[in-house]
């Protein structure tokens, strides 16, 4: 289960917004891990 940023140019913006957009917020990571268990 890879968790990280895609290997491409990313949009600019505030970190919380980018974390949500790319699935790297704490909430998104927790949901992904739970889905894999």
Order of alpha helices (4+ residues) and beta strands (2+ residues): alpha-alpha
